[in-house]
Amino acid sequence: MGLVYAFEPMVLEGLRTGRLQRVLERYAPTVPGFFLYFPSVARRSPPLRLFVEVAKELAVRAVK
């Protein structure tokens, strides 16, 4: 038994099945998604572009 602060998409299955439950819900912030901020010059960096693409793919999978 324990507490965790996690992004909802990452624990959605556990919430659906009842293995996990929300606590202190009224204090939990709701945000419409994930955000990534970086300088515009970094946009041309191949490693950063790859990271952003992988992050998008993983986010889509987590919601399904």
Backbone as CSV, one residue per row, in Angstrom:
resi,resn,N_x,N_y,N_z,CA_x,CA_y,CA_z,C_x,C_y,C_z
1,MET,0.840,-1.158,0.000,0.000,0.000,0.000,0.893,1.231,0.000
2,GLY,0.496,2.242,-0.743,1.285,3.469,-0.805,0.590,4.516,-1.646
3,LEU,1.237,5.630,-1.787,0.716,6.738,-2.591,1.685,7.020,-3.723
4,VAL,1.140,7.481,-4.833,1.972,7.864,-5.970,1.351,9.100,-6.619
5,TYR,2.200,9.965,-7.127,1.762,11.114,-7.906,2.121,10.778,-9.341
6,ALA,1.116,10.519,-10.177,1.390,10.044,-11.532,0.454,10.711,-12.527
7,PHE,0.859,10.692,-13.790,-0.009,11.163,-14.855,-1.119,10.142,-15.036
8,GLU,-2.339,10.617,-15.129,-3.488,9.718,-15.203,-3.396,8.697,-16.340
9,PRO,-2.968,9.087,-17.549,-2.888,8.076,-18.607,-1.992,6.895,-18.269
10,MET,-1.004,7.120,-17.418,-0.081,6.048,-17.069,-0.699,5.034,-16.103
11,VAL,-1.733,5.433,-15.382,-2.342,4.548,-14.383,-3.818,4.273,-14.674
12,LEU,-4.262,4.657,-15.850,-5.684,4.547,-16.201,-6.207,3.119,-16.089
13,GLU,-5.430,2.153,-16.538,-5.883,0.758,-16.478,-6.079,0.320,-15.027
14,GLY,-5.163,0.669,-14.162,-5.298,0.336,-12.746,-6.520,0.995,-12.117
15,LEU,-6.826,2.212,-12.534,-8.030,2.896,-12.041,-9.293,2.198,-12.546
16,ARG,-9.273,1.809,-13.821,-10.447,1.128,-14.416,-10.748,-0.195,-13.726
17,THR,-9.691,-0.936,-13.426,-9.895,-2.262,-12.832,-10.122,-2.210,-11.328
18,GLY,-9.897,-1.050,-10.725,-10.097,-0.936,-9.287,-8.868,-1.294,-8.466
19,ARG,-7.761,-1.652,-9.148,-6.526,-1.955,-8.415,-5.950,-0.696,-7.785
20,LEU,-6.256,0.453,-8.395,-5.819,1.746,-7.869,-7.039,2.608,-7.619
21,GLN,-6.900,3.548,-6.715,-7.988,4.500,-6.500,-7.409,5.886,-6.254
22,ARG,-8.168,6.886,-6.629,-7.736,8.263,-6.432,-7.935,8.666,-4.980
23,VAL,-6.977,9.403,-4.459,-7.106,9.993,-3.133,-6.733,11.465,-3.259
24,LEU,-7.283,12.271,-2.381,-7.033,13.712,-2.411,-7.337,14.310,-3.783
25,GLU,-8.374,13.790,-4.423,-8.698,14.186,-5.790,-8.977,15.681,-5.923
26,ARG,-9.570,16.272,-4.918,-9.896,17.692,-5.065,-8.646,18.564,-5.085
27,TYR,-7.518,18.015,-4.670,-6.256,18.765,-4.709,-5.429,18.448,-5.953
28,ALA,-5.869,17.510,-6.737,-5.108,17.103,-7.916,-5.355,18.077,-9.068
29,PRO,-4.293,18.598,-9.659,-4.479,19.509,-10.790,-4.923,18.754,-12.039
30,THR,-5.718,19.401,-12.832,-6.088,18.817,-14.118,-5.458,19.664,-15.219
31,VAL,-4.751,19.001,-16.084,-4.105,19.661,-17.212,-4.539,18.954,-18.483
32,PRO,-4.702,19.695,-19.558,-5.210,19.091,-20.786,-4.199,18.239,-21.550
33,GLY,-3.034,17.986,-21.004,-2.070,17.151,-21.718,-0.661,17.339,-21.203
34,PHE,0.280,16.820,-21.959,1.685,16.949,-21.629,2.244,18.164,-22.365
35,PHE,3.238,18.793,-21.778,3.841,19.965,-22.398,5.351,19.817,-22.400
36,LEU,5.960,20.236,-23.478,7.408,20.191,-23.608,7.848,21.553,-24.130
37,TYR,8.688,22.222,-23.383,9.189,23.535,-23.777,10.673,23.421,-24.089
38,PHE,11.079,24.046,-25.199,12.476,24.041,-25.570,12.746,25.255,-26.452
39,PRO,13.983,25.734,-26.495,14.312,26.892,-27.332,14.101,26.576,-28.811
40,SER,13.732,27.566,-29.586,13.447,27.330,-31.006,14.674,26.815,-31.758
41,VAL,15.868,27.199,-31.362,17.066,26.677,-32.038,17.233,25.190,-31.800
42,ALA,16.741,24.703,-30.675,16.864,23.273,-30.373,15.950,22.437,-31.256
43,ARG,14.960,23.062,-31.871,14.000,22.329,-32.711,14.702,21.592,-33.847
44,ARG,15.836,22.104,-34.285,16.552,21.478,-35.388,17.421,20.306,-34.940
45,SER,17.528,20.086,-33.654,18.363,19.013,-33.136,17.732,17.650,-33.427
46,PRO,18.415,16.786,-34.151,17.861,15.451,-34.438,17.515,14.654,-33.173
47,PRO,18.364,14.648,-32.129,17.980,13.896,-30.921,16.697,14.435,-30.278
48,LEU,16.533,15.762,-30.264,15.315,16.332,-29.683,14.098,15.967,-30.526
49,ARG,14.214,16.045,-31.850,13.094,15.663,-32.726,12.707,14.211,-32.494
50,LEU,13.702,13.339,-32.368,13.429,11.927,-32.116,12.736,11.738,-30.776
51,PHE,13.218,12.434,-29.748,12.583,12.352,-28.431,11.129,12.791,-28.496
52,VAL,10.846,13.896,-29.166,9.474,14.406,-29.268,8.586,13.395,-29.980
53,GLU,9.066,12.796,-31.062,8.271,11.801,-31.787,7.976,10.574,-30.919
54,VAL,8.981,10.098,-30.199,8.782,8.938,-29.319,7.809,9.293,-28.193
55,ALA,7.958,10.479,-27.610,7.055,10.911,-26.534,5.612,10.982,-27.036
56,LYS,5.414,11.496,-28.238,4.058,11.560,-28.813,3.480,10.159,-28.976
57,GLU,4.277,9.251,-29.503,3.810,7.877,-29.720,3.452,7.203,-28.398
58,LEU,4.284,7.365,-27.391,4.002,6.764,-26.098,2.763,7.388,-25.445
59,ALA,2.566,8.670,-25.619,1.379,9.332,-25.071,0.115,8.801,-25.720
60,VAL,0.153,8.591,-27.015,-1.009,8.059,-27.733,-1.313,6.640,-27.245
61,ARG,-0.279,5.828,-27.083,-0.472,4.447,-26.591,-1.046,4.428,-25.180
62,ALA,-0.605,5.341,-24.332,-1.052,5.370,-22.941,-2.537,5.704,-22.837
63,VAL,-3.038,6.486,-23.771,-4.451,6.891,-23.726,-5.352,5.763,-24.213
64,LYS,-4.821,4.890,-25.078,-5.650,3.808,-25.646,-5.988,2.768,-24.622
